Amino acid sequence: MQWTPEAEAAIKKVPFFVRKKVRTRVEKEAGAAGKHVVSIEDVKASQARYLSKMDSEIKGYQIDTCFGPSGCPNRAIVGDRLVERIETLLKKEDLLAFLKQRVQGDIKFHHEFRVTLADCPNACSQPQIKDIGIIGACTPALTDEACSECEACVEVCKENAITINNANATCKVDYNLCLQCGLCIDACPTGTITAGDKGFRVQIGGKLGRHPQLARELPGIFNEDEVLAIVKDCIAFYKTNSKHGQRFAQIFTAQDFENLASFHS
């Protein structure tokens, strides 16, 4: 849908991490009104409706994925079922009631506990700046199948983690560079590279704001049940230690991270 210059200027003032969501909302409302071009009036009207409904939209948590129901085109693993299980857990924890007890004044979106899942290491849903960020992972494993030296795996690897030894027709993966995206597995025509461990990487304690910080990654790859257990432990910690509605990252120390990593190792 086209936007007028004034409308484009207005949408650029929206924080980048919610700009796509706001743009989609404005276009949906303008389209429902039979319009084909978004004007500054449409942006202002959408903003007014959004602010009037803000209280009803706050639920105590946010859970996001990169592409919603359409799915990630670069998926290392399908995380749809895990998202549903996490949301069921978050609803059961009733974080909105918890925040109402701890926060003085009105509850805003920035008070909510934030979880996001990216199905591949491109991480479009920005797991590095969320309370809990989950990233799909598929580790390449080498088999005894002969390598054809086609170098298809080398071409698709964005991390330069794969090398081919033409002297003896062997393939080598540098796991210190590999981000477990799984692209080389799909590209290999001979089965020399196949799927090894599949699951999810988990990052903890990211946030933006006045004192931004990136999340730290727990070592290892986790299955759905293990990820759910980590989320549950983080929520328990949050409820115990967030006395006035502070963000999870504000109260989760380096020692707390080490304790969590040790418990789930």
N, C-alpha and C positions, 0 to 999 in steps of 0.2 A: 504494500500500500504506500502511496506517495505521501510525503509530509511537506507542509509549507516551510519556508526558511525560519519563520518565527517559531513554529512548533518544534523544528529540529534544534533550534537554539535552546528552547526550554528543556527538552529531554536530555540535552548534554549536561545540564546542571544537576541531574539526578546522579547520585553516587554510582560508580561503575558496576559495583557488585549486585545492584538490583535494577540497573538500567534496562536490561533485556526483559525482565519480568514486567516492568512498568510500561515499556513500549508495547509489549504484547497485550497488556490490559487495555491501553488506550486504543489500539487498533481494533480490538475485539468490540469495544463499546461503540467506536465510530462506525464500524461495519454493521453492527446491529441497528444503527440509526440510518442505514442506507447510504452512507457516505463512502466515497472512494479516495478522498484526500483528507488527511488529518490536519486540522487547523489549530492555532493556539487556543481557540475557544474550546476545542475538544479536549485538549490537554488540561486546561483549567477545570472543566466540568468533571473529568475523570478524577482529578486530584481532590475536588470537593467531595465526590461520592466516596472516594477511598478513605478520606479523613473521617467522614461521618460514620463509616462502618468499621473503623479501626478496632474499636473495643470488641466487636463481635468476631473479628478475624484472629485476634490473639488467642492462642491455645496453649501457651506455655512452652512450646517447642517448635522447631522448624526441621523438616527433613527434606532434603533436595537431592535430585539426580541431574545428570548432565542434560539429557534429552527427553526426560519425561517418558511417556508411554511409547514413543517412537523408538527408543533405544539408542545406544551408542553404536555407530558404524564400525568402531575399532575395538569392540569388546574383547577383553582377554577372558572374561567370564561373565555369565548372565547373573546380575544381582537383583533382579526384580523380586524374587521370593524373600531375599534377605531384607529388602526395604520394607516389605509388608510386615515381616516379623518384628523389625525394629519399631515401626510405627505402632504396632499393637502393644509393644512393651512401653513405649512412651505415653500412650493413652492411659494404660493401666497405672502408671506412676503418678498421673494427675499433677503434672508440674505447674499447671495454672493455679491450682489451689495452693500449692507450695509457695509460689511467687506472691500470691495475694497475702500470705502470712508474713513474708519476709520483706517485701518492698514497700517503702513508704511512698505514698502518692500513687499516681496512675502507672499501670504497667504498660511498657512500650515494647516494640518488637525487639529492641536491642537487649531486653532482659531475657529473651527466650533461649532455651538450651538448643544448640544447633548441631545437627548431624547431617552429613552429606555422603553420598556414594558416587564414585566415578568408576565406570566399568573398565577404564583403561588408564595408563599413566599420563595421558594428555591432561587429565584432571580438570576438565572444563567446569566442574561444579565447585572448584576451589577448596578441596579438602584441607589444604595447608593453613587456612585461616578460620577453620571451624573448631568447635569444641571437640568433636570427633569426626575425623575424615577417614573414609574407607575407600580403598583403591583396588580394583580387580587385578589379579596377578596370575600369570601362567608361566612357569619356569620351563625353559627349553631343556630337554634331556637328549643326549646322544645315544644312538643305537648302533648295532653292528652292521646295519645296512650300508652298502658302499656309497660313498659320496661321488656324484657325477661331476663335481667341480663346476657346476653351472653358475655358482656365486649368486643365486637368487636370494639366499639368506643374507649375504653381505650387502646386497643392494637395498633391501628393505630395512636393515637394522640402522636406526637413527643414532645409536650410541656407539657405533664402531666396535661392537663387542664381539664380533665374529670374524675369524680369519680362516682361510683355506690354505692348507699346505699342499701345494701342487706336486711336490716331490713324492708324497706317499698317499695323495688323495684323501686327506683327512680334514675334518672340520673341528675347530676349537672355539669354545664360548668362554669369554672372560666374564665371570659372574660378578666381578666387582663393578663392571660397567653396565651389565644387563639390568633393565628395568622391568623385566618379566611381562612385556606387552604381548608376546605370543605371535608377533607378525612373522618371525622367521619360521615358525612351525607351519603356518599356513602356506608359506612360500616354498618350502622344501618339497620337491617332486619325488624324492626317492625314499622318504621316511627315515633319512639319516638323523634328522631332528624331529623329535616328537614331544608331546606334552608331558612334562614331569609333574611337579607339585602345582596344584591349582587351588586358588582360594582368594584371600583378601589381605592386603597390607592395611595396617591400622595406624593412623596418626592422631596424636592427642594434644590438646591444649593450644590451638591456634586462635588468633583473634585480630581484629583491626582496632580502631579507636585511637585514643590519645597515646597509648603505649602499645603499639602492635607487636605481635610476635608470631613466628611460624610454629606450627605444630611439630612435635617430635615423633619420630616413627618407632613403634615397638618392633623389636627384631623378630623376623619370621613371617610366615604366611599362615593365615588362620582360616579354618572352615566356618560355616555359618553359625554353628552352635558356639564356637569359641568367640566369634565376634560378638554375638549376642551376650555372652557372659561378660566380656570386656565392657560393653555399653552399660550393662546392668551395674557393674562395679563402679563405673564412673558416675552414674546417676546417684548411687548410694553415697559416694564421696561428696558429691555436689550438695545433696540434701543435708548432709551432716555438717558441712563446713561453710556453706554460703549463708552467713547469718543475716545479711541484708540484701540478698539478691545479687551479689557480685557474680560476674561471669566466671565460668569454670576455670578459664586460663589464669584468672587473677589469684586464685587460691590453690591451684595445683602446682606444687613446687617440684624442683628437680628431684628431690628425694622421694616425693610421692610417685613421680614417673618411674624411678628405679624400683620402687616397691611393686608397682603394678606390672612392670616388665618382668620382674623376678617371679611374681605369682603366676603369670601367664606364659612362662617360658616352657 
